[in-house]
């Protein structure tokens, strides 16, 4: 059993291990020898310029993207092209997207009940109880019978978080969850994510919200050109980034904040 | 000189004409169901990973859409018995209408499926749903909603096309009309009335389709 020095209070096997992962889109290499190990309850913020491979990296973890070389192991299961393995991993990994991706023809409650019933085989009563619990937790329980289009962007994203939580995943992946939101709605989503972090959820977040990174991240990972260039606790990363690309990136985004 | 109108023929045979309308509706309704099933399954097969299945669907669509309906129904009714498969006129008509309508439905529904944002599919996968579940539970309803006007338009076409089924003596409005006409020689009166009856059937269907849409596709979108 290996333990990661960066993760607090963890002597267990890491929940996610990526070893020398390489990915190409045709001739374009999106990931170059990515190594990453995430422990239980660890919070990772992934940042970097657009096209740096951050989204691709987390999308490989639940196999929304395949990869060509290296290996990814999630909770002891190797993520390969094997559908059985993919099924197991996807049940344990929740994902929140930039564009919410709620199902428009289902109510908020139905959105949250679908996967527990169809994938986990929960009963309707069970699934509804779970759904209502998580909807309450993201403070949207009173909107359960509305359709997604009747909600604001911030509300929709909170429902998307609740929907993912209803599968009771071991890890949550966030792919720029606040990028499509109007500024006044960013906070409600970030607050939900902070609450989740405080409850001990293992999280990997692709985000440019540096305040969020400072507040909850155990590690900030900086990527460019498909490579992980820097990896440090937030205090260190923001105060004294090593890599010139990271310095440049921080200069650019902090200039706007 | 001149043609003396006599609509009493029509009134005398009105019950038969109404039964003919029911025949048309019955054939059409069964044909629509079959077309919808072929359409949905065809779209799934069309997007399958299995190469020969995909090519089979494409070939099917090409053949059906590029040959006349009359030849298709003759093929079913007159050619297949030579191979030992004999179908009665009603079954022949339903299969012909369903298969013909199905080929068009595949292409229409496929357009709807393609209009669904990729993120919807990915969200389904991320939740652990399988490909067929994603299609059936997540993609299908919004896709049908997107192409509902074209699909129901095609179904009205199918209903009107059912008049060709008179050529295999299926029981429907046009065949009833032909019989009345050959008994009475009142061509104008009979076909004038039949024209109005087809119009009425089309309007009725449009009303019904609109009601179905309100029932099943009324969820709000932005």
Interface residues (C-beta under 8 A of the other chain):
Chain A: X62 X64 X87 X90 X91 X93 X94 X95 X97 X99 X101 X102 X103 X104 X105 X106 X114 X115 X118 X119 X120 X147 X149 X150 X160 X163 X164 X167
Chain B: X117 X119 X120 X122 X123 X125 X126 X127 X128 X129 X130 X133 X137 X138 X141 X142 X145 X219 X220 X221 X222
